[in-house]
């Protein structure tokens, strides 16, 4: 987990002043029809930038309730399979139990901001239902604007949001502290842990407590995985590691970005796939409902694909998947994956959808299977690349644009560099390098 430097907790007088500035900012939001000016005096920079993202994502500050993303049955099934389910005993012991009589709520959400568990003070739980701060609700920035859970995920760092700093006005009586939860092996964001309540929820000791709890839970998840791996090694079984444990300790993943051969990880075991198998899983993972043999052929082969050739490839792919996990072997009629497989390209798209451009850029290692000519892969590659570039040109910082410019696909991107020059101050020392880059592009294209 990252270890950001936290600003000192303001005095009560300073905190009141921050709230005054935030309320003034909300008045200006109305007059500007949700345009967020750069010069809202006294508003914290991270809050102002979050408001700007919220407005660009069409979040509405006057809608009282957060949207419900999952019904009861969907929620129960999703929670049962989520890696965070196994560390909930740690969260309950360290945060939930002490909060029952403290006027605080503890929420645990997934990596896209959907609340999976909400527990704590019963009176506060009933009050929070009025703004739909409940399990199954979507508290991402894209849905509710600035809040500790959504903004912590958007920035991938610990966040405290107080009162009127929330974008949604129904949340102004509340304050909250949230810390992202990272996979102890890969570092990927698995979710977020949040404490919500009155002013106590944004005290300095609250932030330290949540960060310490998240660190303990991440360590516990790592121990559970090591224990499970040792048990499976000593007593091999046909069932997958997830079935042995009763919980899904891993997010089954597919790494496609910036590589010609995908890395497939299932239940903690990873293999490198052939180019063709990489293409098949890239396509199937983006079509969870499945594809007919004809449709898969059309997306897989540039010319006229042969169903016989496809069947032979699927036989070989099933053997690879069988060795990793019998539960993950692709089905036929239609061809589909029986387990959820999270491609890194899907993570990028999810981050872009919720306005987390910086996290998307961190995940993005380059084009999806860049040498593949499979029509379905080409479409997916172009979609991910296009949406990332457009998001950065629209809302990206100078640092994000310059980082994107280092990617091979941006080598001759003139518009990107012109956008950087517009954002840079006139006397910035970085301007010379950007101008030199533009001259290099002009020279190369002339040649």
C-alpha positions, 0 to 999 in steps of 0.5 A: 500500500502507498504511504502518502504524507497526510496533512495535519488535522486542522484545528476546530477553527480551521475546520469550520473555515474549510466548511465555509469555503466548501459551502461557498463553492457549492453556491458557485456550482449552482451559478456555474451549472456545475462548472467547477472554477479553479479559484474556489478560495480555501477549497482543498486542491484534491477536493476541487479536482474531485469536484471537477471529475464529478461534474465531468462524469455527470454526477448530480449533487442534488440527487439525495440517494446513491444508486443501487448497483446490485439486488440482494441475490446478486450481492450475496453471490458476489460477496461470497466469491470476492477475495475480501470475504476472507478478511472480513473477520479482521475488519469486524474485530478491529473496526466493526465491533468497536464502532457499534456504540461509537456513532460510526459506520464501517463499509467495505467496497469493491474496486469500482466503488460498490459497497459490499458490507456496511455495519456499525452503530445501528442508529447511524445505519438507519440514518445512512439508509436515507442516502443509500449508504447501504450494501449494494449501492454504488459510491464511486465518483461517477455515481455520487461524486466526491466521497471518501470511498469513491475518491480514495479509489479514484486517487488510489490513496488514503482520503478524508472528506468532511461535511460540505466537501462531499459533492452530493449535498445530502451527504453534508452532515457526514464525514468519512475516512477511506483507505484502498485495499491492495492485493498483497501479491500483485498490488492491484486495488481489490477494494476500499475500507471506509469509516463514516460518521460525524467529525470523529470519522475524520480525526487523525487517529481514525485515519491511522486506525483504518490504515493499520486495519487494512495493513493487518487484513492484507497480511492476513490475506497473504497468510491465508494464501500461503497456508492454502498453497501449502495444503494443496501441495501436500494433498493434491486434489482435483478441486481448485484452491478456491473450492478447498478454502470456501473463499476466493482468495485470488482474482483470476486475471489475464494480463494482456497489455503491452505483451504478445503472449498473455499471462493467465493467473487462476487460484494463484498459479500463473502460466504464459499462453501461446499467442493464439490462446492469448487471443481466444481468452482476450475475446472470451473474457470480453464476452462473458455471455459466450460466443457461437463457434461462428462468431468466435471464428470471425473475431479470431481469424482475419480471413475466413476462419475454419471451425475445425481449426478453432476446435483444435485450438480449443482442445489445446487450450482446455488442456492448459486450463485443466492443469491450472484449474478444472473449474476454469475449463472453457465451455462450448455451445456457446464457447464461454468461460465458466469463471470470471476472468479479470483482464487488465484491459477491463481494469483500465476501462473500469477506471476510466468509467469512474474517472480514475485516469491516473490509476488507468494509466498505471495499469496500462502497459501498452497496446493489448496484444500489440502484434495480434491481427485477430479482428476481435483483439484489434477492436478491443485494443483500439477501444482501450487505447482510444478511450484512455487517450481521450480521457487524458486529453480531456482531464489529464494532468501534465504529469499524466500526459507526459507519462502517456507520451512515453508509450510507443503508441504516442511516439508521434502524437502531436495533439497530445504534446500540444495539450501539454504545452497549453497546460504548462506555465509559460516559464516551465522548464518542461516546455523545452523538452516538449518543443524538442519532441515536436521538432523531432516528430516533424523531422521524422515525418518529413523524412 
